[in-house]
Amino acid sequence: MPGNPTNRREEFEQIFGRVLPLIDSALLQHYGLSRAEATEVEECLRDWFHGFVRRPGTPCTLDQLRPHLLSMACNAGHVYWSGKIAEEVPLDGNVRRSLALGPQRIAVELEKTQEARENPGNDSPKEKS
Amino acid sequence: MAGRIIPFPWRERRLSPEEGWAMAEQVLARPITERLEKGREFLLEDSELLLSVCEVLRSRTETAPTATCDEATFFYRFLDKPKRRIGLFDEREYYMGELALIAGGSNRLLFHREEARRWFDRAEASFTRSANGVAHVARVAYQRLALSVEERRLNEVLELAPLWVESFESMGLAEEALKCRFLEGLALRETGDIDRAVAVFRDICRRAEDQRNVRLIAQASNNLAQFYRVLGNLDEAMVYARKTLPLLKQLDNRVGLVKLRWGVGSILREQGKSGEAAAAYREALEEARSVGMRGDVAALHLVLADVLLDIGQDRQAEREVRAALPIIDEEKMVPEGYAALDLLRQALRFRQIDRKALRELHGYFGDS
């Protein structure tokens, strides 16, 4: 295999670990998954992420990778509800809002919230390098 | 929250990266015709396997473009119909895009420009539905720009290449940015601005060395060898050619080796060493034939004929021209050189070679 896969894998595992709390909160709060379901989705996302970072053209910093992870997590949350029968519509207001706005919008909101948290003095989102 | 899940659990056993790589080599070693029968055994729908297949094929594009094109086409068709579920997220779209891009890039190297264009369209259509689609669409744009260089739409390249350099840099994709700079340098050379082309390629060499990108160092040095030759600095040209040879061999870059040997032939010819030049052209020709680069095979037959005429081997030169003409016809190459082609063909009826027509014709292929 090309490169030094073990080190790279560890490096990206750390990045995944740093985004995981955000993913977790998205799945639990914005999409209303149970703890067990969220864990299952997170494991799937971990597999996907390790393949994603091996694709050419994929960035390698936390700042650049986080939006992709959040976007995919929100997609997963959305698809989770798409797979349910009509009678099982969510009652939770947060979940209903997420499904109405769509996964991309929710992912952007989460990203902005995180940026604001990391840069409390800034009104506008920070520039990506 | 009610939570009976219909499609859960999603997660399935998948190959580890090491298993995926080993399986990819095993699958690719098997003839294409036997693979579908072994679909289950080979786990052709496993995302890890497909990721490794793409990695292997990308590394082989310049080594064996014909085989790479066939392989990429096979896997693309496999994923396309019937529509298969690959992974849980955007994997199918990504792999289809990547395989189409590989097939397109291989076709471009093989001179199959219309096919290349169609594959790039397919790649773009799939990539727009995958994560990080903007970067992948930019990678397709790079391939289209490379095609523009080959089709001599040079003003287009000079306008667009710097824009794509900026785009790739803004996405943090330094290697792709350098590759676009590379195309800009080629376009400068083709428009006769060789001094600026040399400056661009020297800069690419420096940056590629910083990135430890052997592939780009080799390609940039290869071009510098050619440019210094055009500038008449044959010693410097040979220095860069010697620097390039071991790098291309290390990379097993046979497409690059064709260009290098062709270039070395031209340097030797300009040094007045026609016999050695003919030998270098023959090596390039054999390499091009084994890689399946029919456009270069045709051009090299013509260039070789030209140098054989220099050393009085007229009958051998005639054979070379006769070998080139059917390829030019079959592949519908150089439509703009039809008049020269016709003159050459007429002269051959009298077992003569129209030297001016010969030179005009191989000029259309671009001297390496």
Interface residues (C-beta under 8 A of the other chain):
Chain A: M1 P2 P5 R9 G32 L33 S34 E37 E40 V41 E43 C44 L45 D47 W48 H50 G51 F52 R54 R55 P56 G57 T58 P59 C60 T61 Q64 H68 S71 M72 N75 A76 Y80 G83 K84 I85 E88 P90 L91 D92 V95 S129
Chain B: M1 A2 G3 R4 I5 I6 P7 F8 P9 W10 R11 R14 P17 E18 W21 S47 E48 L51 S52 E55 R58 S59 G87 L88 F89 D90 E91 Y94 E98 A131 N132 A135 H136 A138 R139 M171 G172 L173 E176
